[in-house]
Amino acid sequence: MCQKCQDRIVKTQQVINEVGAENIVEMLSAVVGNESISPLERFASVMEFGSIFKEPIEVLSIAHYFGGEYLAEKDRSKKLRATLEMLSEQKYSPAVNKADETVASKDREIVRLKSSLAMLISAFKLMTGHAGFDMPNLKSDDPMAVRQMLGSMADQLDAAKGRLEDMMRELTHRHDLNKQPHKTLGSDH
């Protein structure tokens, strides 16, 4: 940056410090016509503004200064707004959402398992009804109740298996299965 530009920036800073940024903004507002004041007051503001800033480049310099301040303030405002939004959000909200998703997933899995269990129980009842076994009633969805029911069914199947083994032994003792007439007929052919 050239020396002349640096001097202009220093002079602009001095004017702002001496007159005050608020007073300069009020003068500019009166000069432009944004304020509803009398024409005499407006003329006084134009004269005062003209006495402070003698060259047009000084007006551009002050405009540049206020533009830079505006942009810096806007940036600070955005950062503050982002900070406030971040603080206003619930802490651990992603973890809460993740926990909710996990609970929902587990609930869906439990529903699927209960449905599968109901289908299995129906199949067991049908199967045991045809086989002559007594299917115990399931009183709840509790895993222990299911375990007790399956244990009762296993006991019944063990008893049936024992009866079948006894029948087979009795048949082998009563009859010599190797000397049956239909086997001898088949060997004569």
PyRosetta script that sets phi, psi and omega in degrees:
from pyrosetta import init, pose_from_sequence

init()
pose = pose_from_sequence("MCQKCQDRIVKTQQVINEVGAENIVEMLSAVVGNESISPLERFASVMEFGSIFKEPIEVLSIAHYFGGEYLAEKDRSKKLRATLEMLSEQKYSPAVNKADETVASKDREIVRLKSSLAMLISAFKLMTGHAGFDMPNLKSDDPMAVRQMLGSMADQLDAAKGRLEDMMRELTHRHDLNKQPHKTLGSDH")
pose.set_psi(1, 140.2)
pose.set_omega(1, -177.6)
pose.set_phi(2, -75.5)
pose.set_psi(2, 162.4)
pose.set_omega(2, -178.2)
pose.set_phi(3, -62.8)
pose.set_psi(3, -38.6)
pose.set_omega(3, -178.9)
pose.set_phi(4, -63.1)
pose.set_psi(4, -40.1)
pose.set_omega(4, 178.7)
pose.set_phi(5, -66.9)
pose.set_psi(5, -42.2)
pose.set_omega(5, 178.8)
pose.set_phi(6, -64.0)
pose.set_psi(6, -39.3)
pose.set_omega(6, 176.7)
pose.set_phi(7, -63.2)
pose.set_psi(7, -39.4)
pose.set_omega(7, 179.9)
pose.set_phi(8, -64.4)
pose.set_psi(8, -40.0)
pose.set_omega(8, 179.0)
pose.set_phi(9, -65.1)
pose.set_psi(9, -43.4)
pose.set_omega(9, 178.6)
pose.set_phi(10, -62.2)
pose.set_psi(10, -43.4)
pose.set_omega(10, -179.9)
pose.set_phi(11, -63.8)
pose.set_psi(11, -40.9)
pose.set_omega(11, 178.4)
pose.set_phi(12, -61.8)
pose.set_psi(12, -41.7)
pose.set_omega(12, 177.9)
pose.set_phi(13, -62.4)
pose.set_psi(13, -40.9)
pose.set_omega(13, 179.8)
pose.set_phi(14, -64.3)
pose.set_psi(14, -43.4)
pose.set_omega(14, 179.5)
pose.set_phi(15, -62.0)
pose.set_psi(15, -43.8)
pose.set_omega(15, -179.7)
pose.set_phi(16, -63.3)
pose.set_psi(16, -41.3)
pose.set_omega(16, 179.1)
pose.set_phi(17, -67.4)
pose.set_psi(17, -39.5)
pose.set_omega(17, -178.3)
pose.set_phi(18, -72.8)
pose.set_psi(18, -51.8)
pose.set_omega(18, -175.0)
pose.set_phi(19, -81.5)
pose.set_psi(19, -38.5)
pose.set_omega(19, -177.4)
pose.set_phi(20, 99.6)
pose.set_psi(20, 137.5)
pose.set_omega(20, -177.0)
pose.set_phi(21, -63.5)
pose.set_psi(21, -38.2)
pose.set_omega(21, -179.4)
pose.set_phi(22, -64.7)
pose.set_psi(22, -42.7)
pose.set_omega(22, 179.1)
pose.set_phi(23, -63.9)
pose.set_psi(23, -39.6)
pose.set_omega(23, 179.5)
pose.set_phi(24, -64.8)
pose.set_psi(24, -41.9)
pose.set_omega(24, 179.7)
pose.set_phi(25, -64.7)
pose.set_psi(25, -42.1)
pose.set_omega(25, 178.0)
pose.set_phi(26, -62.8)
pose.set_psi(26, -41.9)
pose.set_omega(26, 177.8)
pose.set_phi(27, -62.0)
pose.set_psi(27, -45.8)
pose.set_omega(27, 179.6)
pose.set_phi(28, -61.9)
pose.set_psi(28, -39.6)
pose.set_omega(28, 178.7)
pose.set_phi(29, -63.3)
pose.set_psi(29, -40.8)
pose.set_omega(29, 178.1)
pose.set_phi(30, -68.5)
pose.set_psi(30, -40.5)
pose.set_omega(30, -179.2)
pose.set_phi(31, -65.0)
pose.set_psi(31, -44.0)
pose.set_omega(31, -177.8)
pose.set_phi(32, -71.7)
pose.set_psi(32, -29.1)
pose.set_omega(32, 178.8)
pose.set_phi(33, 104.5)
pose.set_psi(33, 15.2)
pose.set_omega(33, 178.3)
pose.set_phi(34, -76.2)
pose.set_psi(34, -25.6)
pose.set_omega(34, 179.4)
pose.set_phi(35, -87.7)
pose.set_psi(35, 144.4)
pose.set_omega(35, 175.9)
pose.set_phi(36, -93.7)
pose.set_psi(36, 84.3)
pose.set_omega(36, -179.8)
pose.set_phi(37, -125.1)
pose.set_psi(37, 168.0)
pose.set_omega(37, -178.7)
pose.set_phi(38, -70.8)
pose.set_psi(38, 155.6)
pose.set_omega(38, 179.4)
pose.set_phi(39, -59.4)
pose.set_psi(39, -31.1)
pose.set_omega(39, 179.6)
pose.set_phi(40, -66.6)
pose.set_psi(40, -43.0)
pose.set_omega(40, 178.2)
pose.set_phi(41, -65.9)
pose.set_psi(41, -37.6)
pose.set_omega(41, 178.7)
pose.set_phi(42, -63.9)
pose.set_psi(42, -43.5)
pose.set_omega(42, 179.1)
pose.set_phi(43, -62.3)
pose.set_psi(43, -40.2)
pose.set_omega(43, 178.2)
pose.set_phi(44, -63.1)
pose.set_psi(44, -40.0)
pose.set_omega(44, 178.4)
pose.set_phi(45, -65.1)
pose.set_psi(45, -40.0)
pose.set_omega(45, 178.6)
pose.set_phi(46, -64.0)
pose.set_psi(46, -42.5)
pose.set_omega(46, 179.9)
pose.set_phi(47, -65.1)
pose.set_psi(47, -43.7)
pose.set_omega(47, 179.5)
pose.set_phi(48, -63.7)
pose.set_psi(48, -44.8)
pose.set_omega(48, 179.1)
pose.set_phi(49, -61.8)
pose.set_psi(49, -41.2)
pose.set_omega(49, 178.8)
pose.set_phi(50, -65.5)
pose.set_psi(50, -32.0)
pose.set_omega(50, 179.3)
pose.set_phi(51, -74.7)
pose.set_psi(51, -29.1)
pose.set_omega(51, 179.8)
pose.set_phi(52, -78.3)
pose.set_psi(52, -46.6)
pose.set_omega(52, -177.2)
pose.set_phi(53, -111.9)
pose.set_psi(53, 101.1)
pose.set_omega(53, -175.2)
pose.set_phi(54, -82.4)
pose.set_psi(54, -32.3)
pose.set_omega(54, -178.2)
pose.set_phi(55, -108.7)
pose.set_psi(55, 147.5)
pose.set_omega(55, 178.9)
pose.set_phi(56, -61.9)
pose.set_psi(56, -31.0)
pose.set_omega(56, 179.7)
pose.set_phi(57, -65.1)
pose.set_psi(57, -28.8)
pose.set_omega(57, 177.3)
pose.set_phi(58, -68.0)
pose.set_psi(58, -36.6)
pose.set_omega(58, 176.6)
pose.set_phi(59, -65.1)
pose.set_psi(59, -42.1)
pose.set_omega(59, 176.8)
pose.set_phi(60, -64.1)
pose.set_psi(60, -37.3)
pose.set_omega(60, 179.2)
pose.set_phi(61, -64.2)
pose.set_psi(61, -43.3)
pose.set_omega(61, 178.8)
pose.set_phi(62, -67.7)
pose.set_psi(62, -37.2)
pose.set_omega(62, 177.0)
pose.set_phi(63, -62.9)
pose.set_psi(63, -41.0)
pose.set_omega(63, 177.4)
pose.set_phi(64, -62.8)
pose.set_psi(64, -42.5)
pose.set_omega(64, 179.7)
pose.set_phi(65, -60.2)
pose.set_psi(65, -50.9)
pose.set_omega(65, -178.7)
pose.set_phi(66, -65.3)
pose.set_psi(66, -34.7)
pose.set_omega(66, 176.2)
pose.set_phi(67, -63.2)
pose.set_psi(67, -43.3)
pose.set_omega(67, 177.5)
pose.set_phi(68, -63.8)
pose.set_psi(68, -41.8)
pose.set_omega(68, 177.8)
pose.set_phi(69, -64.5)
pose.set_psi(69, -39.6)
pose.set_omega(69, 178.6)
pose.set_phi(70, -61.3)
pose.set_psi(70, -47.3)
pose.set_omega(70, -179.8)
pose.set_phi(71, -63.5)
pose.set_psi(71, -40.1)
pose.set_omega(71, 178.5)
pose.set_phi(72, -64.6)
pose.set_psi(72, -41.5)
pose.set_omega(72, 179.3)
pose.set_phi(73, -66.4)
pose.set_psi(73, -38.3)
pose.set_omega(73, 177.9)
pose.set_phi(74, -63.6)
pose.set_psi(74, -41.6)
pose.set_omega(74, 178.0)
pose.set_phi(75, -63.5)
pose.set_psi(75, -44.2)
pose.set_omega(75, 177.5)
pose.set_phi(76, -61.9)
pose.set_psi(76, -39.1)
pose.set_omega(76, 179.3)
pose.set_phi(77, -63.2)
pose.set_psi(77, -43.1)
pose.set_omega(77, 178.2)
pose.set_phi(78, -62.3)
pose.set_psi(78, -44.0)
pose.set_omega(78, 179.8)
pose.set_phi(79, -64.2)
pose.set_psi(79, -41.7)
pose.set_omega(79, 178.8)
pose.set_phi(80, -64.5)
pose.set_psi(80, -42.2)
pose.set_omega(80, 179.2)
pose.set_phi(81, -63.0)
pose.set_psi(81, -42.3)
pose.set_omega(81, 178.8)
pose.set_phi(82, -64.3)
pose.set_psi(82, -39.6)
pose.set_omega(82, 178.4)
pose.set_phi(83, -65.2)
pose.set_psi(83, -43.7)
pose.set_omega(83, 179.5)
pose.set_phi(84, -64.1)
pose.set_psi(84, -40.9)
pose.set_omega(84, 177.5)
pose.set_phi(85, -64.2)
pose.set_psi(85, -39.8)
pose.set_omega(85, 180.0)
pose.set_phi(86, -65.7)
pose.set_psi(86, -39.8)
pose.set_omega(86, -179.7)
pose.set_phi(87, -74.0)
pose.set_psi(87, -29.5)
pose.set_omega(87, -178.6)
pose.set_phi(88, -76.6)
pose.set_psi(88, -22.0)
pose.set_omega(88, 176.0)
pose.set_phi(89, -67.9)
pose.set_psi(89, 152.7)
pose.set_omega(89, 178.7)
pose.set_phi(90, -68.6)
pose.set_psi(90, 138.8)
pose.set_omega(90, 172.6)
pose.set_phi(91, -70.2)
pose.set_psi(91, 147.3)
pose.set_omega(91, 179.2)
pose.set_phi(92, 64.5)
pose.set_psi(92, 19.1)
pose.set_omega(92, 180.0)
pose.set_phi(93, -62.1)
pose.set_psi(93, -38.1)
pose.set_omega(93, 176.2)
pose.set_phi(94, -63.4)
pose.set_psi(94, -36.8)
pose.set_omega(94, 179.0)
pose.set_phi(95, -68.0)
pose.set_psi(95, -38.0)
pose.set_omega(95, 178.4)
pose.set_phi(96, -64.7)
pose.set_psi(96, -43.8)
pose.set_omega(96, 177.8)
pose.set_phi(97, -62.5)
pose.set_psi(97, -41.0)
pose.set_omega(97, 179.1)
pose.set_phi(98, -63.7)
pose.set_psi(98, -41.0)
pose.set_omega(98, 178.6)
pose.set_phi(99, -65.5)
pose.set_psi(99, -41.3)
pose.set_omega(99, 178.1)
pose.set_phi(100, -62.0)
pose.set_psi(100, -41.2)
pose.set_omega(100, 177.8)
pose.set_phi(101, -64.1)
pose.set_psi(101, -40.4)
pose.set_omega(101, 179.7)
pose.set_phi(102, -64.9)
pose.set_psi(102, -44.5)
pose.set_omega(102, 179.2)
pose.set_phi(103, -62.7)
pose.set_psi(103, -43.6)
pose.set_omega(103, 179.3)
pose.set_phi(104, -63.1)
pose.set_psi(104, -40.4)
pose.set_omega(104, 178.6)
pose.set_phi(105, -64.0)
pose.set_psi(105, -43.1)
pose.set_omega(105, 178.7)
pose.set_phi(106, -66.2)
pose.set_psi(106, -38.7)
pose.set_omega(106, 177.4)
pose.set_phi(107, -61.8)
pose.set_psi(107, -43.0)
pose.set_omega(107, 177.6)
pose.set_phi(108, -62.8)
pose.set_psi(108, -39.7)
pose.set_omega(108, 179.0)
pose.set_phi(109, -64.8)
pose.set_psi(109, -40.5)
pose.set_omega(109, 178.4)
pose.set_phi(110, -63.6)
pose.set_psi(110, -42.1)
pose.set_omega(110, 178.8)
pose.set_phi(111, -62.1)
pose.set_psi(111, -43.0)
pose.set_omega(111, 178.1)
pose.set_phi(112, -62.0)
pose.set_psi(112, -43.1)
pose.set_omega(112, -179.7)
pose.set_phi(113, -64.9)
pose.set_psi(113, -40.2)
pose.set_omega(113, 178.0)
pose.set_phi(114, -64.5)
pose.set_psi(114, -38.7)
pose.set_omega(114, 177.5)
pose.set_phi(115, -64.3)
pose.set_psi(115, -43.9)
pose.set_omega(115, 177.8)
pose.set_phi(116, -63.3)
pose.set_psi(116, -39.9)
pose.set_omega(116, 178.8)
pose.set_phi(117, -64.0)
pose.set_psi(117, -41.6)
pose.set_omega(117, 178.8)
pose.set_phi(118, -62.8)
pose.set_psi(118, -40.2)
pose.set_omega(118, 178.1)
pose.set_phi(119, -66.5)
pose.set_psi(119, -41.0)
pose.set_omega(119, 178.6)
pose.set_phi(120, -63.7)
pose.set_psi(120, -41.7)
pose.set_omega(120, -179.9)
pose.set_phi(121, -64.3)
pose.set_psi(121, -40.8)
pose.set_omega(121, 177.1)
pose.set_phi(122, -61.5)
pose.set_psi(122, -43.3)
pose.set_omega(122, 179.0)
pose.set_phi(123, -64.4)
pose.set_psi(123, -41.5)
pose.set_omega(123, 178.2)
pose.set_phi(124, -63.2)
pose.set_psi(124, -41.9)
pose.set_omega(124, 179.8)
pose.set_phi(125, -62.3)
pose.set_psi(125, -42.9)
pose.set_omega(125, 178.9)
pose.set_phi(126, -63.3)
pose.set_psi(126, -45.8)
pose.set_omega(126, -178.4)
pose.set_phi(127, -65.1)
pose.set_psi(127, -45.1)
pose.set_omega(127, -177.7)
pose.set_phi(128, -71.2)
pose.set_psi(128, -29.6)
pose.set_omega(128, 177.0)
pose.set_phi(129, -65.6)
pose.set_psi(129, -39.4)
pose.set_omega(129, 178.9)
pose.set_phi(130, -74.5)
pose.set_psi(130, -30.5)
pose.set_omega(130, -177.8)
pose.set_phi(131, -87.3)
pose.set_psi(131, -9.1)
pose.set_omega(131, 178.8)
pose.set_phi(132, 87.1)
pose.set_psi(132, 16.5)
pose.set_omega(132, 177.0)
pose.set_phi(133, -91.4)
pose.set_psi(133, 158.2)
pose.set_omega(133, 178.4)
pose.set_phi(134, -98.8)
pose.set_psi(134, 115.6)
pose.set_omega(134, -179.0)
pose.set_phi(135, -84.6)
pose.set_psi(135, 119.5)
pose.set_omega(135, 177.5)
pose.set_phi(136, -68.3)
pose.set_psi(136, 151.6)
pose.set_omega(136, 179.3)
pose.set_phi(137, -81.5)
pose.set_psi(137, 139.7)
pose.set_omega(137, 176.5)
pose.set_phi(138, -92.9)
pose.set_psi(138, 119.1)
pose.set_omega(138, -174.4)
pose.set_phi(139, -87.7)
pose.set_psi(139, -19.0)
pose.set_omega(139, -179.9)
pose.set_phi(140, -158.8)
pose.set_psi(140, 177.5)
pose.set_omega(140, 178.0)
pose.set_phi(141, -88.7)
pose.set_psi(141, 6.3)
pose.set_omega(141, -178.1)
pose.set_phi(142, -63.6)
pose.set_psi(142, 133.1)
pose.set_omega(142, -179.6)
pose.set_phi(143, -57.2)
pose.set_psi(143, -31.6)
pose.set_omega(143, 178.9)
pose.set_phi(144, -67.8)
pose.set_psi(144, -36.9)
pose.set_omega(144, 178.3)
pose.set_phi(145, -65.7)
pose.set_psi(145, -40.2)
pose.set_omega(145, 177.7)
pose.set_phi(146, -64.3)
pose.set_psi(146, -42.1)
pose.set_omega(146, 179.8)
pose.set_phi(147, -63.0)
pose.set_psi(147, -42.9)
pose.set_omega(147, 178.5)
pose.set_phi(148, -63.7)
pose.set_psi(148, -39.9)
pose.set_omega(148, 179.0)
pose.set_phi(149, -63.7)
pose.set_psi(149, -45.5)
pose.set_omega(149, 180.0)
pose.set_phi(150, -65.5)
pose.set_psi(150, -36.8)
pose.set_omega(150, 176.6)
pose.set_phi(151, -63.3)
pose.set_psi(151, -41.3)
pose.set_omega(151, 178.2)
pose.set_phi(152, -63.8)
pose.set_psi(152, -41.0)
pose.set_omega(152, 177.8)
pose.set_phi(153, -65.5)
pose.set_psi(153, -39.3)
pose.set_omega(153, 178.9)
pose.set_phi(154, -63.6)
pose.set_psi(154, -39.1)
pose.set_omega(154, 177.7)
pose.set_phi(155, -62.4)
pose.set_psi(155, -42.0)
pose.set_omega(155, 178.8)
pose.set_phi(156, -64.1)
pose.set_psi(156, -41.1)
pose.set_omega(156, 179.7)
pose.set_phi(157, -67.3)
pose.set_psi(157, -36.1)
pose.set_omega(157, 176.3)
pose.set_phi(158, -63.5)
pose.set_psi(158, -41.8)
pose.set_omega(158, 179.0)
pose.set_phi(159, -63.8)
pose.set_psi(159, -42.6)
pose.set_omega(159, 179.3)
pose.set_phi(160, -65.1)
pose.set_psi(160, -39.7)
pose.set_omega(160, 178.9)
pose.set_phi(161, -63.5)
pose.set_psi(161, -42.2)
pose.set_omega(161, 177.7)
pose.set_phi(162, -61.7)
pose.set_psi(162, -41.1)
pose.set_omega(162, 178.6)
pose.set_phi(163, -64.5)
pose.set_psi(163, -41.5)
pose.set_omega(163, 178.8)
pose.set_phi(164, -64.3)
pose.set_psi(164, -40.0)
pose.set_omega(164, 178.0)
pose.set_phi(165, -64.3)
pose.set_psi(165, -40.1)
pose.set_omega(165, 177.5)
pose.set_phi(166, -62.9)
pose.set_psi(166, -42.6)
pose.set_omega(166, 179.2)
pose.set_phi(167, -63.0)
pose.set_psi(167, -40.6)
pose.set_omega(167, -179.9)
pose.set_phi(168, -65.2)
pose.set_psi(168, -42.2)
pose.set_omega(168, 178.9)
pose.set_phi(169, -63.8)
pose.set_psi(169, -42.1)
pose.set_omega(169, 179.8)
pose.set_phi(170, -63.3)
pose.set_psi(170, -40.5)
pose.set_omega(170, 178.3)
pose.set_phi(171, -64.1)
pose.set_psi(171, -41.2)
pose.set_omega(171, -179.4)
pose.set_phi(172, -69.4)
pose.set_psi(172, -31.6)
pose.set_omega(172, 178.0)
pose.set_phi(173, -74.4)
pose.set_psi(173, -38.2)
pose.set_omega(173, -177.9)
pose.set_phi(174, -73.4)
pose.set_psi(174, -40.1)
pose.set_omega(174, -174.0)
pose.set_phi(175, -125.0)
pose.set_psi(175, 138.2)
pose.set_omega(175, 171.6)
pose.set_phi(176, -86.2)
pose.set_psi(176, 107.0)
pose.set_omega(176, -173.0)
pose.set_phi(177, -67.2)
pose.set_psi(177, -17.6)
pose.set_omega(177, 179.2)
pose.set_phi(178, -78.3)
pose.set_psi(178, -19.3)
pose.set_omega(178, -176.6)
pose.set_phi(179, -109.4)
pose.set_psi(179, 36.0)
pose.set_omega(179, 179.4)
pose.set_phi(180, -82.8)
pose.set_psi(180, 146.7)
pose.set_omega(180, -174.1)
pose.set_phi(181, -63.1)
pose.set_psi(181, -36.0)
pose.set_omega(181, -177.1)
pose.set_phi(182, -69.7)
pose.set_psi(182, -23.3)
pose.set_omega(182, 178.0)
pose.set_phi(183, -76.9)
pose.set_psi(183, -34.5)
pose.set_omega(183, 179.9)
pose.set_phi(184, -72.8)
pose.set_psi(184, -33.4)
pose.set_omega(184, 177.1)
pose.set_phi(185, -64.5)
pose.set_psi(185, -37.8)
pose.set_omega(185, -178.5)
pose.set_phi(186, -69.6)
pose.set_psi(186, -26.5)
pose.set_omega(186, -179.0)
pose.set_phi(187, -82.1)
pose.set_psi(187, -20.3)
pose.set_omega(187, 179.4)
pose.set_phi(188, -72.6)
pose.set_psi(188, -24.6)
pose.set_omega(188, -176.4)
pose.set_phi(189, -61.2)
pose.dump_pdb("model.pdb")
